[in-house]
């Protein structure tokens, strides 16, 4: 219910999802395809490096969903936030949802994004909140 209020669905939306947990990615996929009716325009990344590569190749995401803790001690969703800010990813179009259950880190990511001019929310568990 919550996310469908901010995501005004449409098959033309482009979405990037970063999460290292395949079960959560599967829930995202199901909810995005079935509830938001977005097909074939969602990219899924399990590492910060993969997410950054998607961002380098695409400056037209409508929504970016970021987890913080990725199971890799060397990179986190905060690295993706740094990339967005340091490489001046377009702020005017993209909405960013921090879905991490790491509350202090999620809030920190959200605050950094807001300070840089991005539209951001921190919604722990967003993968199940769609719909």
N, C-alpha and C positions, 0 to 999 in steps of 0.2 A: 504494500500500500504506500509506504513512505516514498520509495524511490520512483514509483510510477508517477507520483505527483511532481517530481522534479524532472524526470525524463519524459518528455512529451514524445512518446514512441514514434516510430516511423521506420519503414524499411530502409531508408536512405541513411540512417545513422551509422557512424563508424565508432567502434568502441575498442579500447585496449584494456585487458584485464591482466593484472600481475598477482599471482598467488602460487606458492610452491606446492600446495596440497591438491592432488588430482581430484579428490572428492569434492572439494569446494569449487574447483574449476568446472566439474561436471554439473553441479547445482547451478552455477552461473550460466553455463551454456543452456541448460534446460529452461531456466527462467527467462533468459534473454530471447531465446527462440520461441518459446510457447506463450509467454505473457507479454513481452514487448514486441513480438513479431519481427525481430531483427534477424535476418538470415545472411550468412556469407559476408558479413562486414565487421566481424569481431575477431580481433587478434588476441591470442592467449599466450602469456609468457610465464615461465616458472622461475626465471632468474632476473635480477636487475639488468644483467648484460643483455638478455634477450629483449627485455622491455625497451631498453635504450636503443637497441638496433631498430626495433619497430618505430620508435619516435624519430630516429634519424631519417628513416625512409618515408615517414608520413607526418605531415604537419597539419593534418585535417581531422584529427579525432574530435568527436563531439563529447565523448566521456572517457575518462581514464579512471580505472579502479585500481587502487594500490594497497597491497599488504605491506607491512613493515618487516616482520621477521620471516625470512625465507629459508631457514634451515641451513644457509650457507653463512658461516661466520665472517666471510670476507665481503659480503654485499647485502644490502637491505633495500627496502623501498625508499629509505632516505636518500640513497644514491640516485634514484630516479628523480626524486624531488630536486636534488642538487643539479642534475642534468637539465631538467625543465627550466629552472631559474637561470643557470649559467649560460644556457644556449638560447635564451629568450624564446622559448617555445611560445607560439601565439596564445595570448591570454584571452582575447576577446570572444572566442568561440567555445573553448573547451571547459567542461565542468569536471572537477576531480573529486572522487569519492575515496576517502581513506577508510578501508574496511577492516583495519587491524584491531585485534583484541588487546594489543599492547597499548593501553590507554595513554600513558605518558608520551610514548613515542608517536602514537597516532595524532595526539593533540599538537605535538611539536611540529610534525609534518604539515598538518593543517594550518597552523599559525604561520609557518614559513611561506606557504603558498599564498595565503591571504595577504601577507606583507608584500609579496611580489606582484600582487594584482590579479591573482587567479581566483576563480569561483571554486570554492572548496567546501566540503563538509566532511566531518568525521563521523562515520556511521558503522560502528563495530558490527560485524555479522551481516553486512549488506548483501551477501550472496543469497541469504534466505529472505531478505526484506523486499526483494523485487517481487511485486505481484500483489 
